[in-house]
Each structure stands twice: as structure tokens, then as C-alpha cells.
Amino acid sequence: MEKEQIGPCARCGRTVYCNGGIVEGTLLENRTLLCVTCTIEAKSEQNDSGS
Ligand SMILES: [Zn+2]
């Protein structure tokens, strides 16, 4: 699998990779990049009961 470096996580600064076409994290519309861990944390912080 080829890993492509996307950029640093906006929260923790870890490098986020694209692995075989799948981003190991989240790229938000405002170009904020989050790693997997921070994506989960951000979701729990949001406490969104929708969906
Ligand atoms: Zn992070």
C-alpha cells in the first residue's frame, strides 16, 4: 500500500496520511485536517445527537 502524506493534524500536529486512497482522518470543508484520533474526539466534543 502506498501512503501519501497529506499534512499535519490541526489539533495534535501528527502527520495525516492517505493510505490506498483512504484518508486516515478527516479533511473538513474549511481545510482543517484532523487525524483519526482527533476526528473521534471532535465528534464526542460536538455531542451531536443527530443522525
Ligand atoms: Zn490529531
mmCIF file of the protein (N, C-alpha, C, O) and its ligand, coordinates in Angstrom:
data_MODEL
# 
_entry.id   MODEL 
# 
loop_
_entity.id 
_entity.type 
_entity.pdbx_number_of_molecules 
1 polymer     1 
2 non-polymer 1 
# 
_entity_poly.entity_id                      1 
_entity_poly.type                           'polypeptide(L)' 
_entity_poly.nstd_linkage                   no 
_entity_poly.nstd_monomer                   no 
_entity_poly.pdbx_seq_one_letter_code       MEKEQIGPCARCGRTVYCNGGIVEGTLLENRTLLCVTCTIEAKSEQNDSGS 
_entity_poly.pdbx_seq_one_letter_code_can   MEKEQIGPCARCGRTVYCNGGIVEGTLLENRTLLCVTCTIEAKSEQNDSGS 
_entity_poly.pdbx_strand_id                 A 
# 
loop_
_entity_poly_seq.entity_id 
_entity_poly_seq.num 
_entity_poly_seq.mon_id 
_entity_poly_seq.hetero 
1 1  MET n 
1 2  GLU n 
1 3  LYS n 
1 4  GLU n 
1 5  GLN n 
1 6  ILE n 
1 7  GLY n 
1 8  PRO n 
1 9  CYS n 
1 10 ALA n 
1 11 ARG n 
1 12 CYS n 
1 13 GLY n 
1 14 ARG n 
1 15 THR n 
1 16 VAL n 
1 17 TYR n 
1 18 CYS n 
1 19 ASN n 
1 20 GLY n 
1 21 GLY n 
1 22 ILE n 
1 23 VAL n 
1 24 GLU n 
1 25 GLY n 
1 26 THR n 
1 27 LEU n 
1 28 LEU n 
1 29 GLU n 
1 30 ASN n 
1 31 ARG n 
1 32 THR n 
1 33 LEU n 
1 34 LEU n 
1 35 CYS n 
1 36 VAL n 
1 37 THR n 
1 38 CYS n 
1 39 THR n 
1 40 ILE n 
1 41 GLU n 
1 42 ALA n 
1 43 LYS n 
1 44 SER n 
1 45 GLU n 
1 46 GLN n 
1 47 ASN n 
1 48 ASP n 
1 49 SER n 
1 50 GLY n 
1 51 SER n 
# 
loop_
_struct_asym.id 
_struct_asym.entity_id 
A 1 
B 2 
# 
loop_
_chem_comp.id 
_chem_comp.type 
_chem_comp.mon_nstd_flag 
ALA 'L-peptide linking' y 
ARG 'L-peptide linking' y 
ASN 'L-peptide linking' y 
ASP 'L-peptide linking' y 
CYS 'L-peptide linking' y 
GLN 'L-peptide linking' y 
GLU 'L-peptide linking' y 
GLY 'peptide linking'   y 
ILE 'L-peptide linking' y 
LEU 'L-peptide linking' y 
LYS 'L-peptide linking' y 
MET 'L-peptide linking' y 
PRO 'L-peptide linking' y 
SER 'L-peptide linking' y 
THR 'L-peptide linking' y 
TYR 'L-peptide linking' y 
VAL 'L-peptide linking' y 
ZN  non-polymer         . 
# 
_pdbx_entity_nonpoly.entity_id   2 
_pdbx_entity_nonpoly.name        ? 
_pdbx_entity_nonpoly.comp_id     ZN 
# 
_pdbx_nonpoly_scheme.asym_id         B 
_pdbx_nonpoly_scheme.entity_id       2 
_pdbx_nonpoly_scheme.mon_id          ZN 
_pdbx_nonpoly_scheme.ndb_seq_num     1 
_pdbx_nonpoly_scheme.pdb_seq_num     101 
_pdbx_nonpoly_scheme.auth_seq_num    101 
_pdbx_nonpoly_scheme.pdb_mon_id      ZN 
_pdbx_nonpoly_scheme.auth_mon_id     ZN 
_pdbx_nonpoly_scheme.pdb_strand_id   A 
_pdbx_nonpoly_scheme.pdb_ins_code    . 
# 
loop_
_atom_site.group_PDB 
_atom_site.id 
_atom_site.type_symbol 
_atom_site.label_atom_id 
_atom_site.label_alt_id 
_atom_site.label_comp_id 
_atom_site.label_asym_id 
_atom_site.label_entity_id 
_atom_site.label_seq_id 
_atom_site.pdbx_PDB_ins_code 
_atom_site.Cartn_x 
_atom_site.Cartn_y 
_atom_site.Cartn_z 
_atom_site.occupancy 
_atom_site.B_iso_or_equiv 
_atom_site.pdbx_formal_charge 
_atom_site.auth_seq_id 
_atom_site.auth_comp_id 
_atom_site.auth_asym_id 
_atom_site.auth_atom_id 
_atom_site.pdbx_PDB_model_num 
ATOM   1   N  N  . MET A 1 1  ? 0.844   -1.204 0.000  1.00 0.00 ? 1   MET A N  1 
ATOM   2   C  CA . MET A 1 1  ? 0.000   0.000  0.000  1.00 0.00 ? 1   MET A CA 1 
ATOM   3   C  C  . MET A 1 1  ? 0.879   1.254  0.000  1.00 0.00 ? 1   MET A C  1 
ATOM   4   O  O  . MET A 1 1  ? 1.841   1.371  0.759  1.00 0.00 ? 1   MET A O  1 
ATOM   5   N  N  . GLU A 1 2  ? 0.522   2.147  -0.849 1.00 0.00 ? 2   GLU A N  1 
ATOM   6   C  CA . GLU A 1 2  ? 1.287   3.387  -0.923 1.00 0.00 ? 2   GLU A CA 1 
ATOM   7   C  C  . GLU A 1 2  ? 0.650   4.444  -0.026 1.00 0.00 ? 2   GLU A C  1 
ATOM   8   O  O  . GLU A 1 2  ? -0.553  4.697  -0.082 1.00 0.00 ? 2   GLU A O  1 
ATOM   9   N  N  . LYS A 1 3  ? 1.493   5.048  0.796  1.00 0.00 ? 3   LYS A N  1 
ATOM   10  C  CA . LYS A 1 3  ? 0.992   6.082  1.710  1.00 0.00 ? 3   LYS A CA 1 
ATOM   11  C  C  . LYS A 1 3  ? 1.387   7.454  1.209  1.00 0.00 ? 3   LYS A C  1 
ATOM   12  O  O  . LYS A 1 3  ? 2.552   7.718  0.913  1.00 0.00 ? 3   LYS A O  1 
ATOM   13  N  N  . GLU A 1 4  ? 0.397   8.318  1.122  1.00 0.00 ? 4   GLU A N  1 
ATOM   14  C  CA . GLU A 1 4  ? 0.654   9.682  0.676  1.00 0.00 ? 4   GLU A CA 1 
ATOM   15  C  C  . GLU A 1 4  ? 0.441   10.634 1.835  1.00 0.00 ? 4   GLU A C  1 
ATOM   16  O  O  . GLU A 1 4  ? -0.607  10.630 2.481  1.00 0.00 ? 4   GLU A O  1 
ATOM   17  N  N  . GLN A 1 5  ? 1.450   11.446 2.085  1.00 0.00 ? 5   GLN A N  1 
ATOM   18  C  CA . GLN A 1 5  ? 1.362   12.391 3.182  1.00 0.00 ? 5   GLN A CA 1 
ATOM   19  C  C  . GLN A 1 5  ? 0.468   13.562 2.790  1.00 0.00 ? 5   GLN A C  1 
ATOM   20  O  O  . GLN A 1 5  ? 0.693   14.204 1.764  1.00 0.00 ? 5   GLN A O  1 
ATOM   21  N  N  . ILE A 1 6  ? -0.552  13.838 3.610  1.00 0.00 ? 6   ILE A N  1 
ATOM   22  C  CA . ILE A 1 6  ? -1.483  14.928 3.306  1.00 0.00 ? 6   ILE A CA 1 
ATOM   23  C  C  . ILE A 1 6  ? -1.071  16.201 4.032  1.00 0.00 ? 6   ILE A C  1 
ATOM   24  O  O  . ILE A 1 6  ? -1.007  17.274 3.433  1.00 0.00 ? 6   ILE A O  1 
ATOM   25  N  N  . GLY A 1 7  ? -0.794  16.075 5.320  1.00 0.00 ? 7   GLY A N  1 
ATOM   26  C  CA . GLY A 1 7  ? -0.389  17.240 6.094  1.00 0.00 ? 7   GLY A CA 1 
ATOM   27  C  C  . GLY A 1 7  ? -0.566  16.989 7.576  1.00 0.00 ? 7   GLY A C  1 
ATOM   28  O  O  . GLY A 1 7  ? -0.987  15.902 7.972  1.00 0.00 ? 7   GLY A O  1 
ATOM   29  N  N  . PRO A 1 8  ? -0.248  17.982 8.407  1.00 0.00 ? 8   PRO A N  1 
ATOM   30  C  CA . PRO A 1 8  ? -0.344  17.804 9.846  1.00 0.00 ? 8   PRO A CA 1 
ATOM   31  C  C  . PRO A 1 8  ? -1.777  17.949 10.361 1.00 0.00 ? 8   PRO A C  1 
ATOM   32  O  O  . PRO A 1 8  ? -2.562  18.735 9.830  1.00 0.00 ? 8   PRO A O  1 
ATOM   33  N  N  . CYS A 1 9  ? -2.102  17.193 11.386 1.00 0.00 ? 9   CYS A N  1 
ATOM   34  C  CA . CYS A 1 9  ? -3.383  17.329 12.053 1.00 0.00 ? 9   CYS A CA 1 
ATOM   35  C  C  . CYS A 1 9  ? -3.464  18.702 12.712 1.00 0.00 ? 9   CYS A C  1 
ATOM   36  O  O  . CYS A 1 9  ? -2.502  19.162 13.327 1.00 0.00 ? 9   CYS A O  1 
ATOM   37  N  N  . ALA A 1 10 ? -4.622  19.353 12.578 1.00 0.00 ? 10  ALA A N  1 
ATOM   38  C  CA . ALA A 1 10 ? -4.782  20.704 13.105 1.00 0.00 ? 10  ALA A CA 1 
ATOM   39  C  C  . ALA A 1 10 ? -4.836  20.725 14.627 1.00 0.00 ? 10  ALA A C  1 
ATOM   40  O  O  . ALA A 1 10 ? -4.634  21.771 15.243 1.00 0.00 ? 10  ALA A O  1 
ATOM   41  N  N  . ARG A 1 11 ? -5.104  19.583 15.229 1.00 0.00 ? 11  ARG A N  1 
ATOM   42  C  CA . ARG A 1 11 ? -5.253  19.527 16.681 1.00 0.00 ? 11  ARG A CA 1 
ATOM   43  C  C  . ARG A 1 11 ? -3.984  19.048 17.368 1.00 0.00 ? 11  ARG A C  1 
ATOM   44  O  O  . ARG A 1 11 ? -3.505  19.691 18.302 1.00 0.00 ? 11  ARG A O  1 
ATOM   45  N  N  . CYS A 1 12 ? -3.432  17.923 16.917 1.00 0.00 ? 12  CYS A N  1 
ATOM   46  C  CA . CYS A 1 12 ? -2.301  17.329 17.629 1.00 0.00 ? 12  CYS A CA 1 
ATOM   47  C  C  . CYS A 1 12 ? -0.992  17.444 16.847 1.00 0.00 ? 12  CYS A C  1 
ATOM   48  O  O  . CYS A 1 12 ? 0.080   17.200 17.400 1.00 0.00 ? 12  CYS A O  1 
ATOM   49  N  N  . GLY A 1 13 ? -1.071  17.812 15.575 1.00 0.00 ? 13  GLY A N  1 
ATOM   50  C  CA . GLY A 1 13 ? 0.145   18.033 14.804 1.00 0.00 ? 13  GLY A CA 1 
ATOM   51  C  C  . GLY A 1 13 ? 0.723   16.779 14.179 1.00 0.00 ? 13  GLY A C  1 
ATOM   52  O  O  . GLY A 1 13 ? 1.744   16.848 13.493 1.00 0.00 ? 13  GLY A O  1 
ATOM   53  N  N  . ARG A 1 14 ? 0.089   15.628 14.402 1.00 0.00 ? 14  ARG A N  1 
ATOM   54  C  CA . ARG A 1 14 ? 0.561   14.393 13.784 1.00 0.00 ? 14  ARG A CA 1 
ATOM   55  C  C  . ARG A 1 14 ? 0.341   14.445 12.279 1.00 0.00 ? 14  ARG A C  1 
ATOM   56  O  O  . ARG A 1 14 ? -0.617  15.049 11.796 1.00 0.00 ? 14  ARG A O  1 
ATOM   57  N  N  . THR A 1 15 ? 1.239   13.806 11.553 1.00 0.00 ? 15  THR A N  1 
ATOM   58  C  CA . THR A 1 15 ? 1.093   13.759 10.108 1.00 0.00 ? 15  THR A CA 1 
ATOM   59  C  C  . THR A 1 15 ? -0.053  12.821 9.732  1.00 0.00 ? 15  THR A C  1 
ATOM   60  O  O  . THR A 1 15 ? -0.129  11.689 10.210 1.00 0.00 ? 15  THR A O  1 
ATOM   61  N  N  . VAL A 1 16 ? -0.937  13.309 8.871  1.00 0.00 ? 16  VAL A N  1 
ATOM   62  C  CA . VAL A 1 16 ? -2.062  12.502 8.398  1.00 0.00 ? 16  VAL A CA 1 
ATOM   63  C  C  . VAL A 1 16 ? -1.732  11.978 7.013  1.00 0.00 ? 16  VAL A C  1 
ATOM   64  O  O  . VAL A 1 16 ? -1.244  12.721 6.161  1.00 0.00 ? 16  VAL A O  1 
ATOM   65  N  N  . TYR A 1 17 ? -2.000  10.689 6.784  1.00 0.00 ? 17  TYR A N  1 
ATOM   66  C  CA . TYR A 1 17 ? -1.679  10.053 5.522  1.00 0.00 ? 17  TYR A CA 1 
ATOM   67  C  C  . TYR A 1 17 ? -2.948  9.629  4.783  1.00 0.00 ? 17  TYR A C  1 
ATOM   68  O  O  . TYR A 1 17 ? -4.002  9.399  5.376  1.00 0.00 ? 17  TYR A O  1 
ATOM   69  N  N  . CYS A 1 18 ? -2.797  9.540  3.483  1.00 0.00 ? 18  CYS A N  1 
ATOM   70  C  CA . CYS A 1 18 ? -3.804  8.899  2.653  1.00 0.00 ? 18  CYS A CA 1 
ATOM   71  C  C  . CYS A 1 18 ? -3.265  7.516  2.304  1.00 0.00 ? 18  CYS A C  1 
ATOM   72  O  O  . CYS A 1 18 ? -2.208  7.404  1.683  1.00 0.00 ? 18  CYS A O  1 
ATOM   73  N  N  . ASN A 1 19 ? -3.972  6.473  2.690  1.00 0.00 ? 19  ASN A N  1 
ATOM   74  C  CA . ASN A 1 19 ? -3.492  5.107  2.544  1.00 0.00 ? 19  ASN A CA 1 
ATOM   75  C  C  . ASN A 1 19 ? -4.343  4.372  1.518  1.00 0.00 ? 19  ASN A C  1 
ATOM   76  O  O  . ASN A 1 19 ? -5.475  3.987  1.812  1.00 0.00 ? 19  ASN A O  1 
ATOM   77  N  N  . GLY A 1 20 ? -3.812  4.176  0.326  1.00 0.00 ? 20  GLY A N  1 
ATOM   78  C  CA . GLY A 1 20 ? -4.542  3.473  -0.715 1.00 0.00 ? 20  GLY A CA 1 
ATOM   79  C  C  . GLY A 1 20 ? -5.829  4.174  -1.105 1.00 0.00 ? 20  GLY A C  1 
ATOM   80  O  O  . GLY A 1 20 ? -6.823  3.524  -1.427 1.00 0.00 ? 20  GLY A O  1 
ATOM   81  N  N  . GLY A 1 21 ? -5.813  5.510  -1.077 1.00 0.00 ? 21  GLY A N  1 
ATOM   82  C  CA . GLY A 1 21 ? -6.987  6.288  -1.466 1.00 0.00 ? 21  GLY A CA 1 
ATOM   83  C  C  . GLY A 1 21 ? -7.914  6.604  -0.321 1.00 0.00 ? 21  GLY A C  1 
ATOM   84  O  O  . GLY A 1 21 ? -8.893  7.330  -0.491 1.00 0.00 ? 21  GLY A O  1 
ATOM   85  N  N  . ILE A 1 22 ? -7.608  6.055  0.867  1.00 0.00 ? 22  ILE A N  1 
ATOM   86  C  CA . ILE A 1 22 ? -8.445  6.317  2.038  1.00 0.00 ? 22  ILE A CA 1 
ATOM   87  C  C  . ILE A 1 22 ? -7.696  7.232  2.997  1.00 0.00 ? 22  ILE A C  1 
ATOM   88  O  O  . ILE A 1 22 ? -6.595  6.911  3.445  1.00 0.00 ? 22  ILE A O  1 
ATOM   89  N  N  . VAL A 1 23 ? -8.302  8.376  3.307  1.00 0.00 ? 23  VAL A N  1 
ATOM   90  C  CA . VAL A 1 23 ? -7.668  9.322  4.218  1.00 0.00 ? 23  VAL A CA 1 
ATOM   91  C  C  . VAL A 1 23 ? -7.765  8.794  5.641  1.00 0.00 ? 23  VAL A C  1 
ATOM   92  O  O  . VAL A 1 23 ? -8.847  8.451  6.116  1.00 0.00 ? 23  VAL A O  1 
ATOM   93  N  N  . GLU A 1 24 ? -6.612  8.734  6.321  1.00 0.00 ? 24  GLU A N  1 
ATOM   94  C  CA . GLU A 1 24 ? -6.597  8.265  7.708  1.00 0.00 ? 24  GLU A CA 1 
ATOM   95  C  C  . GLU A 1 24 ? -6.921  9.427  8.632  1.00 0.00 ? 24  GLU A C  1 
ATOM   96  O  O  . GLU A 1 24 ? -6.118  9.808  9.484  1.00 0.00 ? 24  GLU A O  1 
ATOM   97  N  N  . GLY A 1 25 ? -8.089  9.971  8.450  1.00 0.00 ? 25  GLY A N  1 
ATOM   98  C  CA . GLY A 1 25 ? -8.507  11.126 9.222  1.00 0.00 ? 25  GLY A CA 1 
ATOM   99  C  C  . GLY A 1 25 ? -9.639  11.820 8.490  1.00 0.00 ? 25  GLY A C  1 
ATOM   100 O  O  . GLY A 1 25 ? -10.371 11.198 7.721  1.00 0.00 ? 25  GLY A O  1 
ATOM   101 N  N  . THR A 1 26 ? -9.777  13.134 8.740  1.00 0.00 ? 26  THR A N  1 
ATOM   102 C  CA . THR A 1 26 ? -10.863 13.874 8.127  1.00 0.00 ? 26  THR A CA 1 
ATOM   103 C  C  . THR A 1 26 ? -10.356 15.209 7.610  1.00 0.00 ? 26  THR A C  1 
ATOM   104 O  O  . THR A 1 26 ? -9.644  15.931 8.308  1.00 0.00 ? 26  THR A O  1 
ATOM   105 N  N  . LEU A 1 27 ? -10.732 15.529 6.379  1.00 0.00 ? 27  LEU A N  1 
ATOM   106 C  CA . LEU A 1 27 ? -10.426 16.847 5.841  1.00 0.00 ? 27  LEU A CA 1 
ATOM   107 C  C  . LEU A 1 27 ? -11.733 17.619 5.775  1.00 0.00 ? 27  LEU A C  1 
ATOM   108 O  O  . LEU A 1 27 ? -12.610 17.314 4.966  1.00 0.00 ? 27  LEU A O  1 
ATOM   109 N  N  . LEU A 1 28 ? -11.852 18.626 6.638  1.00 0.00 ? 28  LEU A N  1 
ATOM   110 C  CA . LEU A 1 28 ? -13.085 19.388 6.724  1.00 0.00 ? 28  LEU A CA 1 
ATOM   111 C  C  . LEU A 1 28 ? -13.176 20.388 5.586  1.00 0.00 ? 28  LEU A C  1 
ATOM   112 O  O  . LEU A 1 28 ? -12.190 20.671 4.906  1.00 0.00 ? 28  LEU A O  1 
ATOM   113 N  N  . GLU A 1 29 ? -14.390 20.926 5.386  1.00 0.00 ? 29  GLU A N  1 
ATOM   114 C  CA . GLU A 1 29 ? -14.626 21.846 4.277  1.00 0.00 ? 29  GLU A CA 1 
ATOM   115 C  C  . GLU A 1 29 ? -13.778 23.109 4.395  1.00 0.00 ? 29  GLU A C  1 
ATOM   116 O  O  . GLU A 1 29 ? -13.396 23.714 3.394  1.00 0.00 ? 29  GLU A O  1 
ATOM   117 N  N  . ASN A 1 30 ? -13.496 23.491 5.629  1.00 0.00 ? 30  ASN A N  1 
ATOM   118 C  CA . ASN A 1 30 ? -12.664 24.685 5.823  1.00 0.00 ? 30  ASN A CA 1 
ATOM   119 C  C  . ASN A 1 30 ? -11.170 24.361 5.800  1.00 0.00 ? 30  ASN A C  1 
ATOM   120 O  O  . ASN A 1 30 ? -10.343 25.134 6.282  1.00 0.00 ? 30  ASN A O  1 
ATOM   121 N  N  . ARG A 1 31 ? -10.844 23.190 5.225  1.00 0.00 ? 31  ARG A N  1 
ATOM   122 C  CA . ARG A 1 31 ? -9.462  22.746 5.018  1.00 0.00 ? 31  ARG A CA 1 
ATOM   123 C  C  . ARG A 1 31 ? -8.759  22.399 6.315  1.00 0.00 ? 31  ARG A C  1 
ATOM   124 O  O  . ARG A 1 31 ? -7.536  22.271 6.350  1.00 0.00 ? 31  ARG A O  1 
ATOM   125 N  N  . THR A 1 32 ? -9.534  22.246 7.386  1.00 0.00 ? 32  THR A N  1 
ATOM   126 C  CA . THR A 1 32 ? -8.949  21.763 8.629  1.00 0.00 ? 32  THR A CA 1 
ATOM   127 C  C  . THR A 1 32 ? -8.741  20.263 8.528  1.00 0.00 ? 32  THR A C  1 
ATOM   128 O  O  . THR A 1 32 ? -9.658  19.516 8.187  1.00 0.00 ? 32  THR A O  1 
ATOM   129 N  N  . LEU A 1 33 ? -7.532  19.835 8.827  1.00 0.00 ? 33  LEU A N  1 
ATOM   130 C  CA . LEU A 1 33 ? -7.199  18.419 8.706  1.00 0.00 ? 33  LEU A CA 1 
ATOM   131 C  C  . LEU A 1 33 ? -7.091  17.795 10.090 1.00 0.00 ? 33  LEU A C  1 
ATOM   132 O  O  . LEU A 1 33 ? -6.383  18.304 10.959 1.00 0.00 ? 33  LEU A O  1 
ATOM   133 N  N  . LEU A 1 34 ? -7.803  16.684 10.288 1.00 0.00 ? 34  LEU A N  1 
ATOM   134 C  CA . LEU A 1 34 ? -7.781  16.000 11.578 1.00 0.00 ? 34  LEU A CA 1 
ATOM   135 C  C  . LEU A 1 34 ? -7.369  14.548 11.385 1.00 0.00 ? 34  LEU A C  1 
ATOM   136 O  O  . LEU A 1 34 ? -7.774  13.895 10.423 1.00 0.00 ? 34  LEU A O  1 
ATOM   137 N  N  . CYS A 1 35 ? -6.550  14.050 12.323 1.00 0.00 ? 35  CYS A N  1 
ATOM   138 C  CA . CYS A 1 35 ? -6.217  12.636 12.298 1.00 0.00 ? 35  CYS A CA 1 
ATOM   139 C  C  . CYS A 1 35 ? -7.401  11.822 12.831 1.00 0.00 ? 35  CYS A C  1 
ATOM   140 O  O  . CYS A 1 35 ? -8.397  12.392 13.278 1.00 0.00 ? 35  CYS A O  1 
ATOM   141 N  N  . VAL A 1 36 ? -7.294  10.505 12.782 1.00 0.00 ? 36  VAL A N  1 
ATOM   142 C  CA . VAL A 1 36 ? -8.409  9.651  13.198 1.00 0.00 ? 36  VAL A CA 1 
ATOM   143 C  C  . VAL A 1 36 ? -8.761  9.906  14.659 1.00 0.00 ? 36  VAL A C  1 
ATOM   144 O  O  . VAL A 1 36 ? -9.935  10.038 15.006 1.00 0.00 ? 36  VAL A O  1 
ATOM   145 N  N  . THR A 1 37 ? -7.753  9.975  15.502 1.00 0.00 ? 37  THR A N  1 
ATOM   146 C  CA . THR A 1 37 ? -7.980  10.168 16.927 1.00 0.00 ? 37  THR A CA 1 
ATOM   147 C  C  . THR A 1 37 ? -8.714  11.477 17.195 1.00 0.00 ? 37  THR A C  1 
ATOM   148 O  O  . THR A 1 37 ? -9.667  11.513 17.973 1.00 0.00 ? 37  THR A O  1 
ATOM   149 N  N  . CYS A 1 38 ? -8.268  12.546 16.551 1.00 0.00 ? 38  CYS A N  1 
ATOM   150 C  CA . CYS A 1 38 ? -8.877  13.849 16.784 1.00 0.00 ? 38  CYS A CA 1 
ATOM   151 C  C  . CYS A 1 38 ? -10.257 13.937 16.142 1.00 0.00 ? 38  CYS A C  1 
ATOM   152 O  O  . CYS A 1 38 ? -11.105 14.696 16.610 1.00 0.00 ? 38  CYS A O  1 
ATOM   153 N  N  . THR A 1 39 ? -10.490 13.182 15.092 1.00 0.00 ? 39  THR A N  1 
ATOM   154 C  CA . THR A 1 39 ? -11.817 13.127 14.489 1.00 0.00 ? 39  THR A CA 1 
ATOM   155 C  C  . THR A 1 39 ? -12.808 12.548 15.491 1.00 0.00 ? 39  THR A C  1 
ATOM   156 O  O  . THR A 1 39 ? -13.912 13.065 15.659 1.00 0.00 ? 39  THR A O  1 
ATOM   157 N  N  . ILE A 1 40 ? -12.400 11.470 16.156 1.00 0.00 ? 40  ILE A N  1 
ATOM   158 C  CA . ILE A 1 40 ? -13.267 10.833 17.151 1.00 0.00 ? 40  ILE A CA 1 
ATOM   159 C  C  . ILE A 1 40 ? -13.483 11.782 18.328 1.00 0.00 ? 40  ILE A C  1 
ATOM   160 O  O  . ILE A 1 40 ? -14.599 11.914 18.829 1.00 0.00 ? 40  ILE A O  1 
ATOM   161 N  N  . GLU A 1 41 ? -12.412 12.439 18.765 1.00 0.00 ? 41  GLU A N  1 
ATOM   162 C  CA . GLU A 1 41 ? -12.527 13.372 19.883 1.00 0.00 ? 41  GLU A CA 1 
ATOM   163 C  C  . GLU A 1 41 ? -13.429 14.541 19.530 1.00 0.00 ? 41  GLU A C  1 
ATOM   164 O  O  . GLU A 1 41 ? -14.256 14.959 20.340 1.00 0.00 ? 41  GLU A O  1 
ATOM   165 N  N  . ALA A 1 42 ? -13.272 15.068 18.330 1.00 0.00 ? 42  ALA A N  1 
ATOM   166 C  CA . ALA A 1 42 ? -14.075 16.199 17.898 1.00 0.00 ? 42  ALA A CA 1 
ATOM   167 C  C  . ALA A 1 42 ? -15.545 15.825 17.839 1.00 0.00 ? 42  ALA A C  1 
ATOM   168 O  O  . ALA A 1 42 ? -16.416 16.624 18.183 1.00 0.00 ? 42  ALA A O  1 
ATOM   169 N  N  . LYS A 1 43 ? -15.812 14.601 17.400 1.00 0.00 ? 43  LYS A N  1 
ATOM   170 C  CA . LYS A 1 43 ? -17.197 14.154 17.328 1.00 0.00 ? 43  LYS A CA 1 
ATOM   171 C  C  . LYS A 1 43 ? -17.811 14.041 18.716 1.00 0.00 ? 43  LYS A C  1 
ATOM   172 O  O  . LYS A 1 43 ? -18.961 14.427 18.926 1.00 0.00 ? 43  LYS A O  1 
ATOM   173 N  N  . SER A 1 44 ? -17.040 13.511 19.664 1.00 0.00 ? 44  SER A N  1 
ATOM   174 C  CA . SER A 1 44 ? -17.564 13.352 21.009 1.00 0.00 ? 44  SER A CA 1 
ATOM   175 C  C  . SER A 1 44 ? -17.720 14.703 21.686 1.00 0.00 ? 44  SER A C  1 
ATOM   176 O  O  . SER A 1 44 ? -18.606 14.885 22.522 1.00 0.00 ? 44  SER A O  1 
ATOM   177 N  N  . GLU A 1 45 ? -16.852 15.665 21.322 1.00 0.00 ? 45  GLU A N  1 
ATOM   178 C  CA . GLU A 1 45 ? -16.960 17.014 21.887 1.00 0.00 ? 45  GLU A CA 1 
ATOM   179 C  C  . GLU A 1 45 ? -18.205 17.715 21.354 1.00 0.00 ? 45  GLU A C  1 
ATOM   180 O  O  . GLU A 1 45 ? -18.880 18.453 22.072 1.00 0.00 ? 45  GLU A O  1 
ATOM   181 N  N  . GLN A 1 46 ? -18.490 17.468 20.083 1.00 0.00 ? 46  GLN A N  1 
ATOM   182 C  CA . GLN A 1 46 ? -19.667 18.067 19.471 1.00 0.00 ? 46  GLN A CA 1 
ATOM   183 C  C  . GLN A 1 46 ? -20.931 17.618 20.192 1.00 0.00 ? 46  GLN A C  1 
ATOM   184 O  O  . GLN A 1 46 ? -21.891 18.375 20.330 1.00 0.00 ? 46  GLN A O  1 
ATOM   185 N  N  . ASN A 1 47 ? -20.908 16.371 20.647 1.00 0.00 ? 47  ASN A N  1 
ATOM   186 C  CA . ASN A 1 47 ? -22.066 15.802 21.341 1.00 0.00 ? 47  ASN A CA 1 
ATOM   187 C  C  . ASN A 1 47 ? -23.317 15.961 20.499 1.00 0.00 ? 47  ASN A C  1 
ATOM   188 O  O  . ASN A 1 47 ? -24.377 16.349 20.990 1.00 0.00 ? 47  ASN A O  1 
ATOM   189 N  N  . ASP A 1 48 ? -23.172 15.657 19.240 1.00 0.00 ? 48  ASP A N  1 
ATOM   190 C  CA . ASP A 1 48 ? -24.284 15.810 18.311 1.00 0.00 ? 48  ASP A CA 1 
ATOM   191 C  C  . ASP A 1 48 ? -25.179 14.586 18.382 1.00 0.00 ? 48  ASP A C  1 
ATOM   192 O  O  . ASP A 1 48 ? -24.752 13.478 18.057 1.00 0.00 ? 48  ASP A O  1 
ATOM   193 N  N  . SER A 1 49 ? -26.415 14.784 18.805 1.00 0.00 ? 49  SER A N  1 
ATOM   194 C  CA . SER A 1 49 ? -27.321 13.661 18.920 1.00 0.00 ? 49  SER A CA 1 
ATOM   195 C  C  . SER A 1 49 ? -28.034 13.357 17.615 1.00 0.00 ? 49  SER A C  1 
ATOM   196 O  O  . SER A 1 49 ? -28.800 12.397 17.531 1.00 0.00 ? 49  SER A O  1 
ATOM   197 N  N  . GLY A 1 50 ? -27.786 14.177 16.591 1.00 0.00 ? 50  GLY A N  1 
ATOM   198 C  CA . GLY A 1 50 ? -28.403 13.932 15.307 1.00 0.00 ? 50  GLY A CA 1 
ATOM   199 C  C  . GLY A 1 50 ? -27.774 12.761 14.600 1.00 0.00 ? 50  GLY A C  1 
ATOM   200 O  O  . GLY A 1 50 ? -26.646 12.384 14.916 1.00 0.00 ? 50  GLY A O  1 
ATOM   201 N  N  . SER A 1 51 ? -28.482 12.172 13.643 1.00 0.00 ? 51  SER A N  1 
ATOM   202 C  CA . SER A 1 51 ? -28.033 11.015 12.862 1.00 0.00 ? 51  SER A CA 1 
ATOM   203 C  C  . SER A 1 51 ? -27.659 9.886  13.778 1.00 0.00 ? 51  SER A C  1 
ATOM   204 O  O  . SER A 1 51 ? -27.255 8.820  13.311 1.00 0.00 ? 51  SER A O  1 
HETATM 205 ZN ZN . ZN  B 2 .  ? -4.818  14.747 15.675 1.00 0.00 2 101 ZN  A ZN 1 
# 
